[in-house]
Amino acid sequence: MDDPERYRLTLTSDGAVVMQGWWPDRAIGERKFRSWIGSYGGIAEARVVLTERGVDGAEEVLKEWPEA
């Protein structure tokens, strides 16, 4: 069974979490990543990060905007 919270997308503004979403599928997470940049990229100090949670619970950054 897929982990419904395997891929997490986080939107922050000036370091504070504004919004988060979780998906079981990477393709959905990547689509949402692009969509959130288009929808919320104009927010001051906006940052969008897509991570994947491994079986050990550790998270790996897959994509971030703007790029570090």
Predicted model as a PDB file, atoms N, CA, C, CB and O in Angstrom, pLDDT in the B-factor column:
MODEL        1                                                                  
ATOM      1  N   MET A   1       0.843  -1.190   0.000  1.00 51.00           N  
ATOM      2  CA  MET A   1       0.000   0.000   0.000  1.00 51.00           C  
ATOM      3  C   MET A   1       0.884   1.249   0.000  1.00 51.00           C  
ATOM      4  CB  MET A   1      -0.957   0.001   1.227  1.00 51.00           C  
ATOM      5  O   MET A   1       1.894   1.311   0.702  1.00 51.00           O  
ATOM      6  N   ASP A   2       0.489   2.232  -0.793  1.00 76.00           N  
ATOM      7  CA  ASP A   2       1.236   3.482  -0.880  1.00 76.00           C  
ATOM      8  C   ASP A   2       1.088   4.287   0.398  1.00 76.00           C  
ATOM      9  CB  ASP A   2       0.768   4.305  -2.079  1.00 76.00           C  
ATOM     10  O   ASP A   2       0.050   4.256   1.059  1.00 76.00           O  
ATOM     11  N   ASP A   3       2.152   5.008   0.731  1.00 87.00           N  
ATOM     12  CA  ASP A   3       2.124   5.913   1.869  1.00 87.00           C  
ATOM     13  C   ASP A   3       1.457   7.204   1.407  1.00 87.00           C  
ATOM     14  CB  ASP A   3       3.569   6.180   2.434  1.00 87.00           C  
ATOM     15  O   ASP A   3       2.010   7.889   0.546  1.00 87.00           O  
ATOM     16  N   PRO A   4       0.284   7.565   1.945  1.00 88.00           N  
ATOM     17  CA  PRO A   4      -0.414   8.771   1.487  1.00 88.00           C  
ATOM     18  C   PRO A   4       0.327  10.067   1.809  1.00 88.00           C  
ATOM     19  CB  PRO A   4      -1.784   8.823   2.100  1.00 88.00           C  
ATOM     20  O   PRO A   4      -0.042  11.131   1.314  1.00 88.00           O  
ATOM     21  N   GLU A   5       1.366   9.983   2.632  1.00 92.00           N  
ATOM     22  CA  GLU A   5       2.128  11.175   2.994  1.00 92.00           C  
ATOM     23  C   GLU A   5       3.599  11.041   2.607  1.00 92.00           C  
ATOM     24  CB  GLU A   5       2.005  11.444   4.491  1.00 92.00           C  
ATOM     25  O   GLU A   5       4.471  11.612   3.261  1.00 92.00           O  
ATOM     26  N   ARG A   6       3.871  10.291   1.552  1.00 95.00           N  
ATOM     27  CA  ARG A   6       5.269  10.064   1.139  1.00 95.00           C  
ATOM     28  C   ARG A   6       5.915  11.332   0.588  1.00 95.00           C  
ATOM     29  CB  ARG A   6       5.337   8.956   0.084  1.00 95.00           C  
ATOM     30  O   ARG A   6       7.080  11.610   0.871  1.00 95.00           O  
ATOM     31  N   TYR A   7       5.158  12.104  -0.201  1.00 97.00           N  
ATOM     32  CA  TYR A   7       5.686  13.331  -0.815  1.00 97.00           C  
ATOM     33  C   TYR A   7       5.014  14.525  -0.171  1.00 97.00           C  
ATOM     34  CB  TYR A   7       5.461  13.340  -2.359  1.00 97.00           C  
ATOM     35  O   TYR A   7       3.788  14.638  -0.156  1.00 97.00           O  
ATOM     36  N   ARG A   8       5.845  15.420   0.365  1.00 97.00           N  
ATOM     37  CA  ARG A   8       5.308  16.597   1.054  1.00 97.00           C  
ATOM     38  C   ARG A   8       5.747  17.848   0.321  1.00 97.00           C  
ATOM     39  CB  ARG A   8       5.771  16.642   2.535  1.00 97.00           C  
ATOM     40  O   ARG A   8       6.901  17.988  -0.083  1.00 97.00           O  
ATOM     41  N   LEU A   9       4.799  18.747   0.162  1.00 98.00           N  
ATOM     42  CA  LEU A   9       5.056  20.038  -0.451  1.00 98.00           C  
ATOM     43  C   LEU A   9       4.810  21.098   0.613  1.00 98.00           C  
ATOM     44  CB  LEU A   9       4.156  20.270  -1.718  1.00 98.00           C  
ATOM     45  O   LEU A   9       3.774  21.098   1.277  1.00 98.00           O  
ATOM     46  N   THR A  10       5.777  22.005   0.767  1.00 98.00           N  
ATOM     47  CA  THR A  10       5.672  23.038   1.791  1.00 98.00           C  
ATOM     48  C   THR A  10       5.904  24.403   1.155  1.00 98.00           C  
ATOM     49  CB  THR A  10       6.685  22.787   2.939  1.00 98.00           C  
ATOM     50  O   THR A  10       6.867  24.608   0.416  1.00 98.00           O  
ATOM     51  N   LEU A  11       5.012  25.321   1.455  1.00 98.00           N  
ATOM     52  CA  LEU A  11       5.144  26.712   1.046  1.00 98.00           C  
ATOM     53  C   LEU A  11       5.438  27.519   2.302  1.00 98.00           C  
ATOM     54  CB  LEU A  11       3.851  27.231   0.310  1.00 98.00           C  
ATOM     55  O   LEU A  11       4.690  27.467   3.279  1.00 98.00           O  
ATOM     56  N   THR A  12       6.540  28.268   2.261  1.00 97.00           N  
ATOM     57  CA  THR A  12       6.867  29.159   3.375  1.00 97.00           C  
ATOM     58  C   THR A  12       6.990  30.582   2.853  1.00 97.00           C  
ATOM     59  CB  THR A  12       8.181  28.716   4.080  1.00 97.00           C  
ATOM     60  O   THR A  12       7.249  30.813   1.672  1.00 97.00           O  
ATOM     61  N   SER A  13       6.798  31.524   3.759  1.00 96.00           N  
ATOM     62  CA  SER A  13       6.996  32.930   3.466  1.00 96.00           C  
ATOM     63  C   SER A  13       7.766  33.507   4.637  1.00 96.00           C  
ATOM     64  CB  SER A  13       5.634  33.682   3.232  1.00 96.00           C  
ATOM     65  O   SER A  13       7.308  33.457   5.779  1.00 96.00           O  
ATOM     66  N   ASP A  14       8.933  34.053   4.351  1.00 94.00           N  
ATOM     67  CA  ASP A  14       9.788  34.619   5.390  1.00 94.00           C  
ATOM     68  C   ASP A  14      10.059  33.596   6.492  1.00 94.00           C  
ATOM     69  CB  ASP A  14       9.146  35.878   5.984  1.00 94.00           C  
ATOM     70  O   ASP A  14      10.154  33.948   7.667  1.00 94.00           O  
ATOM     71  N   GLY A  15      10.183  32.319   6.098  1.00 93.00           N  
ATOM     72  CA  GLY A  15      10.515  31.253   7.030  1.00 93.00           C  
ATOM     73  C   GLY A  15       9.339  30.622   7.757  1.00 93.00           C  
ATOM     74  O   GLY A  15       9.515  29.606   8.429  1.00 93.00           O  
ATOM     75  N   ALA A  16       8.148  31.192   7.644  1.00 97.00           N  
ATOM     76  CA  ALA A  16       6.968  30.646   8.319  1.00 97.00           C  
ATOM     77  C   ALA A  16       6.170  29.770   7.348  1.00 97.00           C  
ATOM     78  CB  ALA A  16       6.075  31.790   8.879  1.00 97.00           C  
ATOM     79  O   ALA A  16       5.976  30.133   6.188  1.00 97.00           O  
ATOM     80  N   VAL A  17       5.715  28.620   7.834  1.00 97.00           N  
ATOM     81  CA  VAL A  17       4.916  27.718   6.993  1.00 97.00           C  
ATOM     82  C   VAL A  17       3.565  28.366   6.711  1.00 97.00           C  
ATOM     83  CB  VAL A  17       4.728  26.324   7.678  1.00 97.00           C  
ATOM     84  O   VAL A  17       2.839  28.756   7.626  1.00 97.00           O  
ATOM     85  N   VAL A  18       3.244  28.472   5.412  1.00 96.00           N  
ATOM     86  CA  VAL A  18       1.971  29.034   4.981  1.00 96.00           C  
ATOM     87  C   VAL A  18       1.001  27.914   4.633  1.00 96.00           C  
ATOM     88  CB  VAL A  18       2.168  29.974   3.776  1.00 96.00           C  
ATOM     89  O   VAL A  18      -0.188  27.991   4.943  1.00 96.00           O  
ATOM     90  N   MET A  19       1.520  26.870   3.983  1.00 97.00           N  
ATOM     91  CA  MET A  19       0.659  25.802   3.506  1.00 97.00           C  
ATOM     92  C   MET A  19       1.498  24.543   3.298  1.00 97.00           C  
ATOM     93  CB  MET A  19      -0.064  26.213   2.193  1.00 97.00           C  
ATOM     94  O   MET A  19       2.679  24.619   2.957  1.00 97.00           O  
ATOM     95  N   GLN A  20       0.863  23.372   3.511  1.00 98.00           N  
ATOM     96  CA  GLN A  20       1.513  22.098   3.243  1.00 98.00           C  
ATOM     97  C   GLN A  20       0.502  21.155   2.613  1.00 98.00           C  
ATOM     98  CB  GLN A  20       2.107  21.489   4.539  1.00 98.00           C  
ATOM     99  O   GLN A  20      -0.705  21.271   2.827  1.00 98.00           O  
ATOM    100  N   GLY A  21       1.024  20.218   1.829  1.00 97.00           N  
ATOM    101  CA  GLY A  21       0.188  19.185   1.247  1.00 97.00           C  
ATOM    102  C   GLY A  21       0.990  17.899   1.157  1.00 97.00           C  
ATOM    103  O   GLY A  21       2.216  17.928   1.049  1.00 97.00           O  
ATOM    104  N   TRP A  22       0.293  16.771   1.202  1.00 97.00           N  
ATOM    105  CA  TRP A  22       0.936  15.461   1.148  1.00 97.00           C  
ATOM    106  C   TRP A  22       0.275  14.608   0.081  1.00 97.00           C  
ATOM    107  CB  TRP A  22       0.871  14.757   2.520  1.00 97.00           C  
ATOM    108  O   TRP A  22      -0.944  14.648  -0.088  1.00 97.00           O  
ATOM    109  N   TRP A  23       1.093  13.821  -0.652  1.00 95.00           N  
ATOM    110  CA  TRP A  23       0.590  12.951  -1.698  1.00 95.00           C  
ATOM    111  C   TRP A  23       1.338  11.624  -1.703  1.00 95.00           C  
ATOM    112  CB  TRP A  23       0.705  13.631  -3.059  1.00 95.00           C  
ATOM    113  O   TRP A  23       2.492  11.559  -1.278  1.00 95.00           O  
ATOM    114  N   PRO A  24       0.679  10.554  -2.187  1.00 95.00           N  
ATOM    115  CA  PRO A  24       1.330   9.243  -2.253  1.00 95.00           C  
ATOM    116  C   PRO A  24       2.153   9.060  -3.527  1.00 95.00           C  
ATOM    117  CB  PRO A  24       0.287   8.146  -2.160  1.00 95.00           C  
ATOM    118  O   PRO A  24       2.936   8.115  -3.630  1.00 95.00           O  
ATOM    119  N   ASP A  25       1.979   9.959  -4.496  1.00 95.00           N  
ATOM    120  CA  ASP A  25       2.561   9.786  -5.824  1.00 95.00           C  
ATOM    121  C   ASP A  25       3.478  10.961  -6.176  1.00 95.00           C  
ATOM    122  CB  ASP A  25       1.451   9.643  -6.879  1.00 95.00           C  
ATOM    123  O   ASP A  25       3.096  12.121  -6.022  1.00 95.00           O  
ATOM    124  N   ARG A  26       4.680  10.655  -6.647  1.00 96.00           N  
ATOM    125  CA  ARG A  26       5.642  11.712  -6.972  1.00 96.00           C  
ATOM    126  C   ARG A  26       5.148  12.604  -8.109  1.00 96.00           C  
ATOM    127  CB  ARG A  26       6.987  11.097  -7.346  1.00 96.00           C  
ATOM    128  O   ARG A  26       5.343  13.819  -8.067  1.00 96.00           O  
ATOM    129  N   ALA A  27       4.512  12.018  -9.124  1.00 96.00           N  
ATOM    130  CA  ALA A  27       4.039  12.814 -10.257  1.00 96.00           C  
ATOM    131  C   ALA A  27       3.037  13.877  -9.796  1.00 96.00           C  
ATOM    132  CB  ALA A  27       3.397  11.903 -11.322  1.00 96.00           C  
ATOM    133  O   ALA A  27       3.057  15.005 -10.290  1.00 96.00           O  
ATOM    134  N   ILE A  28       2.178  13.525  -8.867  1.00 96.00           N  
ATOM    135  CA  ILE A  28       1.219  14.499  -8.339  1.00 96.00           C  
ATOM    136  C   ILE A  28       1.968  15.591  -7.575  1.00 96.00           C  
ATOM    137  CB  ILE A  28       0.171  13.804  -7.416  1.00 96.00           C  
ATOM    138  O   ILE A  28       1.680  16.777  -7.734  1.00 96.00           O  
ATOM    139  N   GLY A  29       2.920  15.189  -6.755  1.00 96.00           N  
ATOM    140  CA  GLY A  29       3.715  16.160  -5.999  1.00 96.00           C  
ATOM    141  C   GLY A  29       4.429  17.137  -6.912  1.00 96.00           C  
ATOM    142  O   GLY A  29       4.480  18.333  -6.624  1.00 96.00           O  
ATOM    143  N   GLU A  30       4.987  16.636  -8.019  1.00 97.00           N  
ATOM    144  CA  GLU A  30       5.704  17.511  -8.952  1.00 97.00           C  
ATOM    145  C   GLU A  30       4.755  18.457  -9.687  1.00 97.00           C  
ATOM    146  CB  GLU A  30       6.483  16.673  -9.964  1.00 97.00           C  
ATOM    147  O   GLU A  30       5.104  19.611  -9.937  1.00 97.00           O  
ATOM    148  N   ARG A  31       3.559  17.977 -10.035  1.00 98.00           N  
ATOM    149  CA  ARG A  31       2.566  18.859 -10.666  1.00 98.00           C  
ATOM    150  C   ARG A  31       2.150  19.965  -9.701  1.00 98.00           C  
ATOM    151  CB  ARG A  31       1.325  18.050 -11.120  1.00 98.00           C  
ATOM    152  O   ARG A  31       2.061  21.133 -10.078  1.00 98.00           O  
ATOM    153  N   LYS A  32       1.899  19.582  -8.458  1.00 97.00           N  
ATOM    154  CA  LYS A  32       1.515  20.564  -7.449  1.00 97.00           C  
ATOM    155  C   LYS A  32       2.651  21.551  -7.199  1.00 97.00           C  
ATOM    156  CB  LYS A  32       1.120  19.863  -6.140  1.00 97.00           C  
ATOM    157  O   LYS A  32       2.397  22.738  -6.991  1.00 97.00           O  
ATOM    158  N   PHE A  33       3.905  21.081  -7.215  1.00 98.00           N  
ATOM    159  CA  PHE A  33       5.069  21.946  -7.048  1.00 98.00           C  
ATOM    160  C   PHE A  33       5.038  23.067  -8.077  1.00 98.00           C  
ATOM    161  CB  PHE A  33       6.376  21.136  -7.173  1.00 98.00           C  
ATOM    162  O   PHE A  33       5.162  24.239  -7.724  1.00 98.00           O  
ATOM    163  N   ARG A  34       4.871  22.711  -9.354  1.00 98.00           N  
ATOM    164  CA  ARG A  34       4.820  23.723 -10.416  1.00 98.00           C  
ATOM    165  C   ARG A  34       3.609  24.645 -10.249  1.00 98.00           C  
ATOM    166  CB  ARG A  34       4.778  23.045 -11.796  1.00 98.00           C  
ATOM    167  O   ARG A  34       3.699  25.854 -10.459  1.00 98.00           O  
ATOM    168  N   SER A  35       2.486  24.054  -9.873  1.00 98.00           N  
ATOM    169  CA  SER A  35       1.263  24.830  -9.695  1.00 98.00           C  
ATOM    170  C   SER A  35       1.403  25.845  -8.555  1.00 98.00           C  
ATOM    171  CB  SER A  35       0.082  23.896  -9.424  1.00 98.00           C  
ATOM    172  O   SER A  35       0.976  26.991  -8.689  1.00 98.00           O  
ATOM    173  N   TRP A  36       1.993  25.429  -7.450  1.00 97.00           N  
ATOM    174  CA  TRP A  36       2.159  26.322  -6.303  1.00 97.00           C  
ATOM    175  C   TRP A  36       3.103  27.462  -6.638  1.00 97.00           C  
ATOM    176  CB  TRP A  36       2.680  25.550  -5.088  1.00 97.00           C  
ATOM    177  O   TRP A  36       2.896  28.585  -6.179  1.00 97.00           O  
ATOM    178  N   ILE A  37       4.133  27.200  -7.427  1.00 97.00           N  
ATOM    179  CA  ILE A  37       5.033  28.286  -7.832  1.00 97.00           C  
ATOM    180  C   ILE A  37       4.255  29.316  -8.629  1.00 97.00           C  
ATOM    181  CB  ILE A  37       6.226  27.744  -8.665  1.00 97.00           C  
ATOM    182  O   ILE A  37       4.393  30.518  -8.401  1.00 97.00           O  
ATOM    183  N   GLY A  38       3.428  28.846  -9.571  1.00 97.00           N  
ATOM    184  CA  GLY A  38       2.620  29.761 -10.368  1.00 97.00           C  
ATOM    185  C   GLY A  38       1.594  30.517  -9.550  1.00 97.00           C  
ATOM    186  O   GLY A  38       1.351  31.698  -9.794  1.00 97.00           O  
ATOM    187  N   SER A  39       0.989  29.848  -8.580  1.00 97.00           N  
ATOM    188  CA  SER A  39      -0.062  30.464  -7.780  1.00 97.00           C  
ATOM    189  C   SER A  39       0.455  31.335  -6.641  1.00 97.00           C  
ATOM    190  CB  SER A  39      -0.941  29.403  -7.222  1.00 97.00           C  
ATOM    191  O   SER A  39      -0.140  32.368  -6.333  1.00 97.00           O  
ATOM    192  N   TYR A  40       1.552  30.930  -6.017  1.00 96.00           N  
ATOM    193  CA  TYR A  40       2.000  31.593  -4.793  1.00 96.00           C  
ATOM    194  C   TYR A  40       3.410  32.176  -4.880  1.00 96.00           C  
ATOM    195  CB  TYR A  40       1.941  30.626  -3.658  1.00 96.00           C  
ATOM    196  O   TYR A  40       3.913  32.726  -3.901  1.00 96.00           O  
ATOM    197  N   GLY A  41       4.042  32.061  -6.033  1.00 94.00           N  
ATOM    198  CA  GLY A  41       5.413  32.544  -6.187  1.00 94.00           C  
ATOM    199  C   GLY A  41       5.577  34.040  -5.986  1.00 94.00           C  
ATOM    200  O   GLY A  41       6.689  34.513  -5.752  1.00 94.00           O  
ATOM    201  N   GLY A  42       4.504  34.779  -6.071  1.00 95.00           N  
ATOM    202  CA  GLY A  42       4.564  36.223  -5.889  1.00 95.00           C  
ATOM    203  C   GLY A  42       4.498  36.673  -4.442  1.00 95.00           C  
ATOM    204  O   GLY A  42       4.662  37.860  -4.157  1.00 95.00           O  
ATOM    205  N   ILE A  43       4.261  35.746  -3.522  1.00 94.00           N  
ATOM    206  CA  ILE A  43       4.227  36.081  -2.099  1.00 94.00           C  
ATOM    207  C   ILE A  43       5.636  36.479  -1.658  1.00 94.00           C  
ATOM    208  CB  ILE A  43       3.688  34.880  -1.245  1.00 94.00           C  
ATOM    209  O   ILE A  43       6.618  35.861  -2.070  1.00 94.00           O  
ATOM    210  N   ALA A  44       5.729  37.498  -0.831  1.00 92.00           N  
ATOM    211  CA  ALA A  44       7.039  37.956  -0.348  1.00 92.00           C  
ATOM    212  C   ALA A  44       7.804  36.821   0.319  1.00 92.00           C  
ATOM    213  CB  ALA A  44       6.871  39.125   0.637  1.00 92.00           C  
ATOM    214  O   ALA A  44       7.266  36.109   1.168  1.00 92.00           O  
ATOM    215  N   GLU A  45       9.079  36.658  -0.079  1.00 95.00           N  
ATOM    216  CA  GLU A  45       9.964  35.646   0.507  1.00 95.00           C  
ATOM    217  C   GLU A  45       9.432  34.221   0.339  1.00 95.00           C  
ATOM    218  CB  GLU A  45      10.168  35.936   1.980  1.00 95.00           C  
ATOM    219  O   GLU A  45       9.740  33.350   1.154  1.00 95.00           O  
ATOM    220  N   ALA A  46       8.633  33.971  -0.711  1.00 97.00           N  
ATOM    221  CA  ALA A  46       8.050  32.641  -0.933  1.00 97.00           C  
ATOM    222  C   ALA A  46       9.130  31.609  -1.219  1.00 97.00           C  
ATOM    223  CB  ALA A  46       7.047  32.681  -2.092  1.00 97.00           C  
ATOM    224  O   ALA A  46      10.131  31.889  -1.879  1.00 97.00           O  
ATOM    225  N   ARG A  47       8.898  30.409  -0.704  1.00 97.00           N  
ATOM    226  CA  ARG A  47       9.787  29.276  -0.945  1.00 97.00           C  
ATOM    227  C   ARG A  47       8.904  28.031  -1.004  1.00 97.00           C  
ATOM    228  CB  ARG A  47      10.906  29.150   0.179  1.00 97.00           C  
ATOM    229  O   ARG A  47       8.057  27.819  -0.135  1.00 97.00           O  
ATOM    230  N   VAL A  48       9.109  27.207  -2.039  1.00 98.00           N  
ATOM    231  CA  VAL A  48       8.342  25.978  -2.219  1.00 98.00           C  
ATOM    232  C   VAL A  48       9.330  24.816  -2.233  1.00 98.00           C  
ATOM    233  CB  VAL A  48       7.483  26.017  -3.541  1.00 98.00           C  
ATOM    234  O   VAL A  48      10.314  24.838  -2.973  1.00 98.00           O  
ATOM    235  N   VAL A  49       9.061  23.799  -1.408  1.00 98.00           N  
ATOM    236  CA  VAL A  49       9.965  22.659  -1.292  1.00 98.00           C  
ATOM    237  C   VAL A  49       9.164  21.359  -1.377  1.00 98.00           C  
ATOM    238  CB  VAL A  49      10.768  22.723   0.036  1.00 98.00           C  
ATOM    239  O   VAL A  49       8.160  21.188  -0.686  1.00 98.00           O  
ATOM    240  N   LEU A  50       9.627  20.448  -2.237  1.00 98.00           N  
ATOM    241  CA  LEU A  50       9.046  19.109  -2.366  1.00 98.00           C  
ATOM    242  C   LEU A  50      10.027  18.119  -1.761  1.00 98.00           C  
ATOM    243  CB  LEU A  50       8.732  18.753  -3.868  1.00 98.00           C  
ATOM    244  O   LEU A  50      11.190  18.068  -2.160  1.00 98.00           O  
ATOM    245  N   THR A  51       9.558  17.328  -0.793  1.00 98.00           N  
ATOM    246  CA  THR A  51      10.403  16.332  -0.154  1.00 98.00           C  
ATOM    247  C   THR A  51       9.777  14.948  -0.274  1.00 98.00           C  
ATOM    248  CB  THR A  51      10.638  16.688   1.319  1.00 98.00           C  
ATOM    249  O   THR A  51       8.572  14.807  -0.484  1.00 98.00           O  
ATOM    250  N   GLU A  52      10.624  13.934  -0.134  1.00 97.00           N  
ATOM    251  CA  GLU A  52      10.168  12.543  -0.116  1.00 97.00           C  
ATOM    252  C   GLU A  52      10.563  11.937   1.224  1.00 97.00           C  
ATOM    253  CB  GLU A  52      10.774  11.721  -1.311  1.00 97.00           C  
ATOM    254  O   GLU A  52      11.707  12.063   1.662  1.00 97.00           O  
ATOM    255  N   ARG A  53       9.607  11.281   1.867  1.00 95.00           N  
ATOM    256  CA  ARG A  53       9.890  10.601   3.135  1.00 95.00           C  
ATOM    257  C   ARG A  53      10.227   9.146   2.838  1.00 95.00           C  
ATOM    258  CB  ARG A  53       8.675  10.704   4.121  1.00 95.00           C  
ATOM    259  O   ARG A  53       9.453   8.429   2.204  1.00 95.00           O  
ATOM    260  N   GLY A  54      11.396   8.724   3.310  1.00 91.00           N  
ATOM    261  CA  GLY A  54      11.837   7.348   3.117  1.00 91.00           C  
ATOM    262  C   GLY A  54      11.226   6.418   4.149  1.00 91.00           C  
ATOM    263  O   GLY A  54      10.550   6.861   5.078  1.00 91.00           O  
ATOM    264  N   VAL A  55      11.468   5.126   3.981  1.00 88.00           N  
ATOM    265  CA  VAL A  55      10.931   4.136   4.917  1.00 88.00           C  
ATOM    266  C   VAL A  55      11.474   4.342   6.324  1.00 88.00           C  
ATOM    267  CB  VAL A  55      11.257   2.727   4.439  1.00 88.00           C  
ATOM    268  O   VAL A  55      10.826   3.963   7.300  1.00 88.00           O  
ATOM    269  N   ASP A  56      12.650   4.935   6.436  1.00 91.00           N  
ATOM    270  CA  ASP A  56      13.244   5.191   7.752  1.00 91.00           C  
ATOM    271  C   ASP A  56      12.717   6.485   8.380  1.00 91.00           C  
ATOM    272  CB  ASP A  56      14.766   5.258   7.635  1.00 91.00           C  
ATOM    273  O   ASP A  56      13.103   6.837   9.494  1.00 91.00           O  
ATOM    274  N   GLY A  57      11.836   7.192   7.664  1.00 89.00           N  
ATOM    275  CA  GLY A  57      11.254   8.431   8.181  1.00 89.00           C  
ATOM    276  C   GLY A  57      12.035   9.683   7.834  1.00 89.00           C  
ATOM    277  O   GLY A  57      11.550  10.794   8.046  1.00 89.00           O  
ATOM    278  N   ALA A  58      13.248   9.517   7.297  1.00 94.00           N  
ATOM    279  CA  ALA A  58      14.059  10.680   6.910  1.00 94.00           C  
ATOM    280  C   ALA A  58      13.487  11.302   5.638  1.00 94.00           C  
ATOM    281  CB  ALA A  58      15.549  10.274   6.697  1.00 94.00           C  
ATOM    282  O   ALA A  58      12.980  10.599   4.764  1.00 94.00           O  
ATOM    283  N   GLU A  59      13.576  12.625   5.546  1.00 95.00           N  
ATOM    284  CA  GLU A  59      13.078  13.325   4.364  1.00 95.00           C  
ATOM    285  C   GLU A  59      14.231  13.808   3.500  1.00 95.00           C  
ATOM    286  CB  GLU A  59      12.190  14.506   4.770  1.00 95.00           C  
ATOM    287  O   GLU A  59      15.245  14.294   4.002  1.00 95.00           O  
ATOM    288  N   GLU A  60      14.057  13.664   2.195  1.00 97.00           N  
ATOM    289  CA  GLU A  60      15.046  14.111   1.215  1.00 97.00           C  
ATOM    290  C   GLU A  60      14.408  15.190   0.348  1.00 97.00           C  
ATOM    291  CB  GLU A  60      15.563  12.917   0.338  1.00 97.00           C  
ATOM    292  O   GLU A  60      13.299  15.008  -0.155  1.00 97.00           O  
ATOM    293  N   VAL A  61      15.096  16.300   0.173  1.00 97.00           N  
ATOM    294  CA  VAL A  61      14.599  17.368  -0.695  1.00 97.00           C  
ATOM    295  C   VAL A  61      14.749  16.925  -2.143  1.00 97.00           C  
ATOM    296  CB  VAL A  61      15.360  18.709  -0.440  1.00 97.00           C  
ATOM    297  O   VAL A  61      15.841  16.564  -2.580  1.00 97.00           O  
ATOM    298  N   LEU A  62      13.645  16.955  -2.884  1.00 98.00           N  
ATOM    299  CA  LEU A  62      13.653  16.590  -4.306  1.00 98.00           C  
ATOM    300  C   LEU A  62      13.742  17.832  -5.192  1.00 98.00           C  
ATOM    301  CB  LEU A  62      12.391  15.781  -4.659  1.00 98.00           C  
ATOM    302  O   LEU A  62      14.481  17.856  -6.176  1.00 98.00           O  
ATOM    303  N   LYS A  63      12.980  18.858  -4.827  1.00 98.00           N  
ATOM    304  CA  LYS A  63      12.944  20.110  -5.592  1.00 98.00           C  
ATOM    305  C   LYS A  63      12.728  21.252  -4.639  1.00 98.00           C  
ATOM    306  CB  LYS A  63      11.836  20.088  -6.676  1.00 98.00           C  
ATOM    307  O   LYS A  63      12.066  21.103  -3.612  1.00 98.00           O  
ATOM    308  N   GLU A  64      13.293  22.403  -4.983  1.00 98.00           N  
ATOM    309  CA  GLU A  64      13.039  23.601  -4.211  1.00 98.00           C  
ATOM    310  C   GLU A  64      13.033  24.808  -5.135  1.00 98.00           C  
ATOM    311  CB  GLU A  64      14.085  23.768  -3.099  1.00 98.00           C  
ATOM    312  O   GLU A  64      13.762  24.862  -6.125  1.00 98.00           O  
ATOM    313  N   TRP A  65      12.198  25.768  -4.788  1.00 97.00           N  
ATOM    314  CA  TRP A  65      12.096  27.010  -5.549  1.00 97.00           C  
ATOM    315  C   TRP A  65      12.005  28.161  -4.576  1.00 97.00           C  
ATOM    316  CB  TRP A  65      10.872  26.995  -6.506  1.00 97.00           C  
ATOM    317  O   TRP A  65      11.248  28.067  -3.610  1.00 97.00           O  
ATOM    318  N   PRO A  66      12.725  29.228  -4.774  1.00 96.00           N  
ATOM    319  CA  PRO A  66      13.781  29.298  -5.789  1.00 96.00           C  
ATOM    320  C   PRO A  66      14.928  28.368  -5.413  1.00 96.00           C  
ATOM    321  CB  PRO A  66      14.295  30.751  -5.950  1.00 96.00           C  
ATOM    322  O   PRO A  66      15.091  27.990  -4.253  1.00 96.00           O  
ATOM    323  N   GLU A  67      15.714  28.010  -6.416  1.00 89.00           N  
ATOM    324  CA  GLU A  67      16.838  27.101  -6.162  1.00 89.00           C  
ATOM    325  C   GLU A  67      17.828  27.744  -5.222  1.00 89.00           C  
ATOM    326  CB  GLU A  67      17.533  26.707  -7.471  1.00 89.00           C  
ATOM    327  O   GLU A  67      18.111  28.939  -5.305  1.00 89.00           O  
ATOM    328  N   ALA A  68      18.352  26.925  -4.323  1.00 74.00           N  
ATOM    329  CA  ALA A  68      19.323  27.431  -3.337  1.00 74.00           C  
ATOM    330  C   ALA A  68      20.672  27.657  -3.959  1.00 74.00           C  
ATOM    331  CB  ALA A  68      19.457  26.469  -2.173  1.00 74.00           C  
ATOM    332  O   ALA A  68      21.604  28.079  -3.274  1.00 74.00           O  
TER     333      ALA A  68                                                      
ENDMDL                                                                          
END                                                                             
